[in-house]
């Protein structure tokens, strides 16, 4: 009998028997014979029964297909003194497939390693440019967007990948719509009511894509998006405080918009789990960098996505080592979850996508049997069943403070072998500040619009990147 892999045991992948029971809706083979493990139900019959369970919603853009397939077993609480798993959550802002093959590339990477991810979809990526005036962004003109709109071909590709991703067990969250990061219309100035309008429009673009596009030959997205949507990440990591009252009222369970977080166990804010991008080591520098592709780029090629090619190899290695150092610091010490944010981009010759893939493979190595590569939804499912006392103990562990059976102690340095990089950056090596957390990714690839810089802790005279 084939030996079970680490992630099979952890419930991060689904075995053939479970996949078969979920039917053809999961897009999984039932085995060589086309039957289930008992041989009692032909594949065609399973497919028919799966379709019978599908309930179209609204105009048929989405459908209730039942419980999401390819999920881990129901989480259980840690026992007192039990070491927590090492959670790693990779997430993707925008989540549009614009012809560069990155969406399917990272879906395959996840499949190969029994992992799950979160895709924060920009709602207007499902709205044709010809219908752009249907979008009424707060404090901006109808149809305005700082990331542009996708071609019909790319909308089709995005829909196909979203459907496949959800069936493979991934989460679909939101990155909202127009990605406004500067000026009067910036999301930084939005009220809770503005956020409510933005979210409602994002949901409508997902749930009415069939009406908006006229496409009749594509299958529906296999989920009820109003139920699926439990979290998101704001453009440029701005205005979490304005969003949270609305997110709580809508029943969201987490938010990933906070910037400049540390590698410690999370807390709740306004009733939602606050899951920020984190400061991680940046090899060769005395400062740390935010755990997102854009922040690494901004500290390498500064304000361009097309830097000097001669630097690409070194920058790629530095990015890989940064991700791995962040992971190792958590894994070997306090076991805080590690959050990595990305975009489907080709900046500096695609080196950041290559770096993410290499670091991902390192973290997914089966030698580390207690690593769980999950979505944000799956992680908060786990958090929600833990004892408050156990989580309180874990939260007492500082960055780099080693876990022990009686975790806690409140930040003493005796168990902190890791250098947190707290010393100021030398001139010429200023880190990108927390509000430069990301950059819009539109259909034209690596074009990076700029706006006035708004970061603290950075000397712009030394060539720091401006906020996109």
Secondary structure as GFF3:
##gff-version 3
##sequence-region A 1 468
A	DSSP	alpha_helix	6	9	.	.	.	ID=ss1
A	DSSP	alpha_helix	16	21	.	.	.	ID=ss2
A	DSSP	three_ten_helix	24	26	.	.	.	ID=ss3
A	DSSP	alpha_helix	43	53	.	.	.	ID=ss4
A	DSSP	beta_strand	55	57	.	.	.	ID=ss5
A	DSSP	beta_strand	62	64	.	.	.	ID=ss6
A	DSSP	beta_strand	86	94	.	.	.	ID=ss7
A	DSSP	alpha_helix	102	112	.	.	.	ID=ss8
A	DSSP	beta_strand	118	121	.	.	.	ID=ss9
A	DSSP	three_ten_helix	123	126	.	.	.	ID=ss10
A	DSSP	three_ten_helix	129	134	.	.	.	ID=ss11
A	DSSP	alpha_helix	152	167	.	.	.	ID=ss12
A	DSSP	beta_strand	171	174	.	.	.	ID=ss13
A	DSSP	three_ten_helix	187	189	.	.	.	ID=ss14
A	DSSP	alpha_helix	192	207	.	.	.	ID=ss15
A	DSSP	alpha_helix	209	213	.	.	.	ID=ss16
A	DSSP	alpha_helix	225	228	.	.	.	ID=ss17
A	DSSP	three_ten_helix	235	237	.	.	.	ID=ss18
A	DSSP	alpha_helix	240	249	.	.	.	ID=ss19
A	DSSP	beta_strand	254	255	.	.	.	ID=ss20
A	DSSP	beta_strand	268	269	.	.	.	ID=ss21
A	DSSP	beta_strand	272	274	.	.	.	ID=ss22
A	DSSP	beta_strand	279	281	.	.	.	ID=ss23
A	DSSP	beta_strand	288	290	.	.	.	ID=ss24
A	DSSP	alpha_helix	293	298	.	.	.	ID=ss25
A	DSSP	three_ten_helix	309	311	.	.	.	ID=ss26
A	DSSP	alpha_helix	312	332	.	.	.	ID=ss27
A	DSSP	beta_strand	338	343	.	.	.	ID=ss28
A	DSSP	three_ten_helix	347	350	.	.	.	ID=ss29
A	DSSP	alpha_helix	351	363	.	.	.	ID=ss30
A	DSSP	beta_strand	371	373	.	.	.	ID=ss31
A	DSSP	alpha_helix	376	384	.	.	.	ID=ss32
A	DSSP	alpha_helix	388	395	.	.	.	ID=ss33
A	DSSP	three_ten_helix	460	462	.	.	.	ID=ss34
###
